[in-house]
Amino acid sequence: MFKNFSKHQLALSFFMVLIGFLQAYNHWGERTTLSLFFLTSSILLLLLSIIGLFVYRKRQISNA
């Protein structure tokens, strides 16, 4: 899953996490269910992005 990804894809994933958290904040008062969906999906995507960052760093170190 994390074998073939670029630096740009990794940066975009962190940007998408930011958008997800902003959407969760935006819908917090009116639509709580939608807000919780954005919050949980953003947390999941954040965890996957952090794992991807570790894999990318490890790949860069092993290629050097």
Secondary structure, DSSP 8 states (H G I E B T S, - for coil): --SS--HHHHHHHHHHHHHHHHHHHHTTTT-HHHHHHHHHHHHHHHHHHHHHHHHHHHHHHHH-
